[in-house]
Amino acid sequence: MAPSATGDLAPMHLPAACKASTINASVLHGPRDLRLERRAIEDPGVGELQIAVHTTGICGSDVSYYKKFANGDLCACMPLSLGHESSGTVVAIGPQVTGFRIGDRVALEVGIPCNRCGICRQGRYNLCKRMRFRSSAKSVPHFQGTLQERINHPAEWCHKLPDSISFDAAALLEPLSVAIHAVNRAKPAPGSSALVIGAGAVGLLTAAMARQSGCSTVTIADIDQGRVDFAIAKGFATHGYVVERPLQPPTPVYTPSSSGTSTPLDGVMTPGSPLSTQVKFEHAKALAADILSLTRASSSFSALDDDLDDEDGDGVDVTFECTGKEECMHTSLYATKAGGKVIMVGMGTPIQTLPMSVAHLREIDILGIFRYANTYATGIKLLKARERALATGAAGGYVLPSLDDMVTHRFKGLENAHRAFELASRTVDEDGNLVLKVVIEA
């Protein structure tokens, strides 16, 4: 269950005479068919707040919907407003809501479970079958996303922000929540070693949370040099590895994406490959050995066994696979030591051929994660702790990197959403600068 809004403030209700108004909304009607439209918005209902959306970050799943009108197996069947990494300001308060004032700054947790089923009562509400998640086509009618001027949202899923947390950082609490949930599932012991494959926003934040949890060595791997350099320079990871792109890939070979998105950025899935499965496995095994060689000399790893299939072979304690790509899962299994864990963070290729004997014979646990649950309060505490540590100079351990630094490009106004999505589909802008997180200010 979500944490309830608390406080001794008197309820603030809208006057009974208030009427519906109209707002601007960015609405997707098909692949790359993004339109600015006027929509009606009612007064907030019982238990709801009306939020003026300030900042929305563009996620890889948003890019997938934008380019294909689909995300993985989920195909939109009606117009859909995108956006789910969001923050804003309370502008109206519905009946039976306490603990909020007009003008409160909030981060939005946009998945709304039923709060009644068995899985919700267990606290794992992210797995609720009746979950409605903004900007997702899973529920019909689709639950509209946050690329709107204002939305009505349940108060229990609005998280109040201290003044020290910016709207940008608050929006990025959503991908940070994915990272927190992934590390909570992994439960790494202090001093563990970790590998993160994929240096998109979720990969970077997962690496940071692995360090926050006590991992002494965190290596991040990606095909984009700029993102790996960013990860090391900003302290997200301790080591970085750039995966070489194939010089002359067989046609068609589907290579790992650096974006962390759930589908290929060109919108074309190529399930077949002229490379045999065994050749793919051998390539992944060699890549894993190369990645592990980075940290072998500076960690507790013993000499790397040439045969990574050996149950006593070296590897990391936990690998976080943040791309969802088959080749990256292969590498994850070969790079993880006997008794270790592979955490499937990225959602991508739905059906994969994996070297399961590697996991079987070496007792490697493969754990999936889906979004997050009970993480926003933790994320806010981490950001507050970061600000206190920097203000007092009392940092005694790892300090979470600045989430604000992850925002590389900003677009003001929903009318510029098309430009924002086109840029978010790339890893560099027209001037050659790194594109990491693109945000839209409504």
Disulfide bonds with the S-S distance in Angstrom:
none
